[in-house]
Amino acid sequence: MFTDKASGKDTQRPELEALLDFVRDGDTVVVHSMDRLARNLDDLRCIVRSLTKRGVRIEFIKESLAFTGEDSPMANLMLSVMGAFAEFERALIRERQREGIALAKQRGAYRGRKKSLSADQVTELRRWADSGKKKAQLAREFGISRETLYQYLREN
């Protein structure tokens, strides 16, 4: 059993890659839903095609569909239609999320992540950086990543 904790929006997921490396001719891959495997139609079709070319059967529980590589044109149409709906649904969710964040910002309820350093710490950080101290060492001392350190240094 391979279970991804990462979102299906990306094909670069450790468990998906492990599954693709593991399966062989004659295996059956069972997936809860198409949108769990991939969030866009191109990725979904590519993954299904690569599995079926290797002789692997893939079943989607929620959609009650199975693909073997010897599929009818109707089965390929269903894959495309259901995959397109999953991609559309994901796009709607992201749009609603952006709208919700914008409304929350207008109300003052959404401020983003809390800053890692206080204003005094940022002043001290800048002073040390201006004196020539190594950035990696400063990041370790302040308990932040180098990228966060550079963001603080770029701020006005």
LUMSE-898896 format. One line per field, with one value per residue (C-alpha): x, y negated, z negated; residue in three letters. Coordinates in steps of 0.25 Angstrom, whole numbers, plus 5000, padded with zeros to 4 digits. Layout:
N
c1	c(X|...)
c2	c(Y|...)
c3	c(Z|...)
aa	c(ala|...)
end
This chain:
156
c1	c(5000|5005|4999|5003|5002|5005|4995|4991|4994|5008|5014|5027|5022|5030|5020|5015|5029|5031|5018|5022|5036|5029|5018|5020|5013|5000|4998|4986|4987|4974|4972|4961|4958|4964|4967|4975|4985|4986|4980|4981|4977|4990|4997|4985|4986|5001|5001|4990|4996|5010|5004|4995|5007|5014|5003|4997|4982|4978|4964|4957|4948|4940|4937|4936|4945|4957|4967|4976|4982|4972|4962|4950|4949|4938|4947|4957|4946|4942|4956|4957|4944|4945|4960|4955|4945|4955|4964|4952|4948|4963|4963|4950|4955|4968|4959|4950|4962|4969|4955|4954|4968|4966|4953|4960|4971|4961|4955|4968|4967|4978|4991|5000|5010|5016|5030|5041|5049|5045|5049|5060|5066|5064|5072|5083|5083|5085|5096|5104|5102|5107|5119|5123|5119|5115|5101|5100|5106|5096|5084|5088|5090|5076|5070|5065|5067|5077|5065|5058|5071|5072|5057|5059|5072|5064|5053|5053)
c2	c(5000|4986|4974|4960|4949|4939|4932|4938|4925|4929|4942|4941|4948|4959|4969|4968|4969|4982|4987|4985|4991|5003|5008|5018|5025|5032|5023|5015|5001|4997|4982|4976|4965|4959|4945|4953|4958|4944|4931|4928|4935|4936|4942|4952|4957|4958|4966|4975|4977|4980|4991|4997|4998|5006|5016|5010|5009|4996|4995|4983|4986|4974|4973|4988|4988|4997|4996|5007|5001|5009|4998|4994|4980|4978|4982|4972|4961|4964|4963|4949|4944|4948|4943|4930|4929|4932|4921|4911|4914|4911|4898|4894|4897|4889|4877|4878|4878|4866|4859|4863|4858|4845|4842|4846|4837|4825|4829|4829|4843|4849|4844|4856|4863|4857|4851|4860|4848|4836|4822|4821|4834|4830|4817|4826|4835|4824|4818|4831|4834|4820|4822|4834|4846|4858|4860|4875|4873|4861|4870|4881|4871|4865|4879|4875|4880|4873|4869|4863|4855|4850|4846|4838|4831|4827|4821|4806)
c3	c(5000|5004|4997|5001|4990|5001|5009|5023|5030|5033|5039|5031|5019|5011|5010|5024|5029|5021|5026|5041|5038|5031|5040|5051|5062|5056|5044|5041|5035|5028|5025|5017|5027|5040|5033|5023|5033|5041|5041|5056|5068|5074|5062|5060|5075|5074|5062|5066|5080|5074|5064|5075|5085|5074|5073|5060|5058|5051|5044|5038|5027|5026|5042|5043|5055|5059|5069|5075|5088|5097|5094|5103|5108|5098|5087|5091|5093|5078|5073|5081|5076|5061|5061|5067|5056|5045|5051|5052|5038|5033|5040|5034|5020|5022|5028|5015|5006|5013|5011|4997|4993|5000|4993|4980|4982|4985|4971|4965|4961|4969|4967|4971|4964|4951|4952|4947|4942|4934|4939|4929|4934|4949|4945|4939|4951|4960|4952|4952|4967|4970|4961|4970|4962|4970|4974|4971|4957|4955|4959|4950|4938|4940|4943|4957|4971|4980|4989|4977|4974|4988|4988|4975|4981|4994|4985|4984)
aa	c(met|phe|thr|asp|lys|ala|ser|gly|lys|asp|thr|gln|arg|pro|glu|leu|glu|ala|leu|leu|asp|phe|val|arg|asp|gly|asp|thr|val|val|val|his|ser|met|asp|arg|leu|ala|arg|asn|leu|asp|asp|leu|arg|cys|ile|val|arg|ser|leu|thr|lys|arg|gly|val|arg|ile|glu|phe|ile|lys|glu|ser|leu|ala|phe|thr|gly|glu|asp|ser|pro|met|ala|asn|leu|met|leu|ser|val|met|gly|ala|phe|ala|glu|phe|glu|arg|ala|leu|ile|arg|glu|arg|gln|arg|glu|gly|ile|ala|leu|ala|lys|gln|arg|gly|ala|tyr|arg|gly|arg|lys|lys|ser|leu|ser|ala|asp|gln|val|thr|glu|leu|arg|arg|trp|ala|asp|ser|gly|lys|lys|lys|ala|gln|leu|ala|arg|glu|phe|gly|ile|ser|arg|glu|thr|leu|tyr|gln|tyr|leu|arg|glu|asn)
end
